C-alpha cells in the first residue's frame, strides 16, 4: 500500500504541476455543465404564431387570449391570407399558424365541435411535437371551459418527481455523468500514453514495482479527481440551478465509485492499444461519441430501435445516468438502483480484467 501511495502522490504532483492539464480537468467540465445543461433542452419556451381569424368573434378572441396568456405563444402576424401565412413559416417570421374558421362561435354555442387548424413548421420534429402538445392542452382547456359537459370523465393530473416539468434538472444530471466519463476515460488513456511517449513507462517497468501496484497507483488519482468533479457538479446543480436532491448523496457517491472503475478501466484498455497521446485522443473520441448517444443522456433509450436498446443495456453510462436521476430526482434508495449498480460492476470487472491482461502483454 505504501508503494501505491507513493505512485498516487507522484501522479497527483505531476497533474498539479501541469497547468494545461489542470485547466483541462476543471474548467471545461464546469463551463459545459453551466452552459450546455441550459442550452441543450427539448423544451420550447416561446413560439411565434401567425393568426388567421375568419370569425372575428368574442369566442375567437378568448381562444387567442388563452394562447397568449400562457407566455409560450405570441401573435407575430395577423392575416386573412393562407399564402401570407405559409410565407411566414417559410421566412421564419412564425413557427406555427392558427386558422379559426368562420362560424366558430356559432358552432361552439350550439354545443357543436368547432374545429381550428394548426399548421406547424416541422423542420425540427421534436420541437413541433412539443408545440402541438402545448396547443392541444390549451384548446382542450378552452373547449371544456366554454362548452362544458353535463356528463363526462374528469381527469386530474399529478406530475411526480418534476412538478415544474423543467428540463434543466434532467439534462444537468445527465451531463454530469458525461463529464465524469470524459475525465475518467480521456485523462487515463492520455496519461499512460504520455508515459509511453516520453519513455518513463519502460523505466517504471524495470523497477521492482508490481504491476498491480503500478496500475492501482495510476488509476486512483483519476478516481479522486473524478469524485472532485462530481462534487463540483453537484454543488452547481444544487446551488446555481436550485435543483433539490430528493435522495441520498451517499448512494450517488457509491454509484460514482463503481462507475469510475468502469471508466478508468476503459481508459486503461485504450492506453494498451495506442502509442501516442494523439492516438489515445482519437480512439477515446470515437468511443465516447458512441457511449454518449447510446447512454440515454440526450435521447430516451426507449425511443431507440431494438438493436440500439440492446447495445445501450451494455453501456455503463446508461446505468450511471439512471442511478443519478433515480436517486437525485425521484428519491430512490440503494435497493431501487441495485440493478444499475450490478450492471456497472459487471462492466467494470470485465473491462479492468481485459485491460490488465492487455497491459501485461504489451508493457512487459
N, C-alpha and C positions, 0 to 999 in steps of 0.2 A: 504493500500500500504506500510505503514511503517513496518507492520508485515512481509509482503512478502520480503521486502528488508533486514530485519534482518535475515530471513531464507536464503536468497541468500548469504548474507555475511558469514554466518556460513558455508554454503556448500562450498563456494569458499575457505575459510580459511582451511577447512578440506582437500580439494583437494590439495592445495598448501603445506600443511604440510606433505602429504603422497608422498614421493619421488618416490615410486614404481608406484603410480597412475600417477604421472606427466610424468614418462618415458613411461608408457602405453599410455598416451594421445597423446604425441607429437613425440616421437622417432620412433616407428614402422610405423605410417602413412607416415612420411616424407621419411623414408627409402624405404617403399613399393612403394611410388609414384616415387621415383628416380630410383629404380631398376626394379620393375615389369612392369612399363609402357614401358621400353625399351626391356625387356625380353619377354613379352607376346605380340607377334606380329605374324600375318599371312603372313607377307612379307617374301620372300625368296631372300636374298641378294646375295647368292653365290651358284652355283651348279657345281659340278664336272661332266664332261662328258667323256664317252668312245666313241671314234670315229672309225667307220668302213667306210673308204673311199675306195670304189672299183672303183671309176672313175679316181682319181688322175689327175684331170684336173684343168685348171685355174679357171673355174666356181666353182668347188667344194671348192677350196681354198678360193675364195672370199666369199662363203657362210659360211665357217668356221670362216673367219675373222669377218663376221657380228656378229656371236655369241660371239666371244671372245672380240670384241671391246666394247660391251655393259658393260663389267665389271661384268655381272651377271653369266657368264659361263666361265669355264676353261677346257681345254682339259687335262685330267689327264692320260688317257690311249689311245694309238693308236694301233689298232689291225685289222686283217682281219678275225679273227675267231669269229663266233657267240657264240660258247661255252665260249670263253675267255671273251666276252662282258657280258654274263649272269653271269659269275663268279664275275665280278667287281661289279655288282649290289648286289650279294649275300654277298660279303665281305665288302661292303660299300666303296670300292675304288671310286665308282662313284654313282651318283643318277639318271643318265639318260644315254641312249645310242642313238647316232645318226648314222643311216646307210644310206650312199649315194650310190645308185646303179651304176653299170657300165652303161655307156651311158647317164649319167645325163646331161653333157654339150651338147651332140649331140641333145638330145631331146629338150633342152632349146633353142638352136639356131634355131631349126626348128619350133619354136613358138608352141611347144607342151606343155604338162603339166607334167614335170617330177615329180616323187614322191620320197620323202625321208621317212624313217621310224624313228619314235621317240618312244623309249621304256623307260618307266618311272618306278621307284621304287615307288609304290603306297601304301607303308605301311602307310604313312601319306597322306590320300586322299586329304586334303586341300592343303598341300604343293605341291603335284603332280599336282593339278589343276592349281595352280599359275605358276609352271614351264611350264606346257603345254601352258598356255596363253602367257607367255613371248616368248616361242619358236615359237608359231603361228604368233605373231606380227613380229618377226624377219624374218621368212620365207616369210610372206606376203609382207613385205617391200622389201626384196631381189627380189622376183618374179616381183613386179611392176617395180623395177629399171632395172632389166636385160631384161625382155621380153617387157615391155611397152605395151600400148594398144592404138589403134587409136580411139576407141570409148569405152566409159565406164562411170561409175559413180565415181566421185571423192568425197571421204569422208573426210571432215575436222572435226577434233575432238577438242572440248574445254572441259577442266576439270574445273569445278566450285568448289569453297569453299576449295579445297585442290589441287592446281595445281601441287605440287610436288608428289602427291599421297603417302604421308608419312603416315604410320600407327601410328606413335608416338603420334601425337596430338589427334587422335581419341581415342586411348587407354588411354592416360593420363587423358583426360577429363572424360572418363567413370570410371576410377579408383578413381577419386576424389569423385564421387558420392558414391562409395562403402566404402571409408574411412570415409566419414561423417556418413554413416549408422552405421558403427561399433561404432563410438563414441556415436551416439545418442541412439542406442538400447542397446548395451552391458553395457556401463557405467551407464545408467539409471537403468537398471534391477539389476545390481550388487550393486549399491549404496543403493537402498531401501532394497534389500535382506540383505545387511550388517547391516542396521539399525535393521532388524528383528533379526538377529543372536545375536547381542550384547545387545538387549533389549531396545535400546533407542527409537524405534518406538512406543512401548507401552507407554513409558513415555511421548512422544510428543502427543499421542492420548488423554491423560487425561488432557492436558493443555487446556486453553480456545481458542487456535488457531483453526480457522475454517479450515475444510478440504480443501476447495478451496484455501485458503491462503497457506496451507502446500504443496499442490500439485504444485501450481504455484512456490513457493519458491524452491521446489525440482527440477523442470524442467528448470527454467530459467537459472541457472548456466551452465547446459549442452548445452542449446541453445547457450549461449555466447561462450562456448568452441568450439562448432561445427562451429560457424561463424569464430572463430580464425583459426580453422583447414582449413576452406575454403580459408581464406585469404592467409595462408601459401602455400596452394596448388596452388592457382592462381599465386602467386609470382614465385614458382618453374616452373610452366608451361610457364610463360611469359619470365622470365629472364634466367633460367637454360636451358630450352629446346628451347627457342627462338621462341615460337609459338605466333603469333599475335592474338589479340582478335578483332573479326570483329564487335561484338555488344556491347551493354551497360552492364557494370558490375553491374549497379544498378538493372537491371532486374534479373540478376543471383542471387543477394542477396535477392531480393524479393521472388524468387522461393525457395531459400535455407531456408528462414524462414518458409514458408509453409511446405516444405518437412521435416524440423526438427521437426515441430509439429507432423507430422505423425510418424517419427522415435521415438521421445520421448514418444508418446502415446503408441507405440508398446512396448517399454521398460517398461513403467509403467504397461501395461497389463501383461507382463511376470512376473513382480515382484509380482503381486497379486496372482499368482498360484504357487509360489515357497516359500520355507522356508529358503534356504541357498544360498550363492553365487555360490557354485558348481552346484546346480540345475539350477540357472539362466544362468550359462555359457553353460551348456548342451543344454538347450532349445533354447537359443539365437543362438548357433552354428547351430542347426538344421534349425531354421527359416531363418537365414542369407544365408545358402547354397542354400535353395530353392529360396529365393528372388534374389540372385545374378545370378543364372543360368536362371532365368525367367525374368531378367531385361534388356536384350539386351546389357549388358556391354561387354561380351566376344563373343557372337554369335548373329547374327541378329535375331530379333523376327520373321521376315518374313520367315526364313528358318525352323521355328519350326512347328510341326504338329498343326492342328486346335485347339485341346483341350488345348495345351500349350499356344497358342496365346491368347485364351480366359482368361486363368489364368494370363498371362502376362499383359493383359489390366487392371487387378485389382491391379497390383504391382506398388507401388509408385516409386520404384527405376527406373522402365522403364520410367516413366513420367519425373522424375527429370533429368535423363540422356538425355532425348530428349530436355529438356529445356537448359541444359548446351551446348550440341552440336549444337542446332539450333542457340542459341544466340552467343556463342563464335566462332564457325566455320563458320556459314552462315550469321551472322549479323542480325538475326531475332529480331523483336520488341516484345513488350508485347502482341500485338494483334496476332502475329504469334504463341505464346505459350499459348494462353488463354485456349485451351482445356487441355493440361497437367496441367496447374495451377488449373483448376476446378476439375480435377480428383484427384490431390494431396489433395486439400481442402476437398473433399468428404471423402477420406480415413482418413484424419486427424480428421475430426469431428466424424466420425464413431468410430474409434479406441479409441479416447480420451473419448467419451461418455461411451463406454463399460468398459474401464479401470477405470474410476471414479466410475461407478456403482459397479464394482467388488471390488474396494478398500473400498467403504463404507460397503460392506457386510463382507469383510474379516478382515478389520482393526478396526472395531468397538469395 
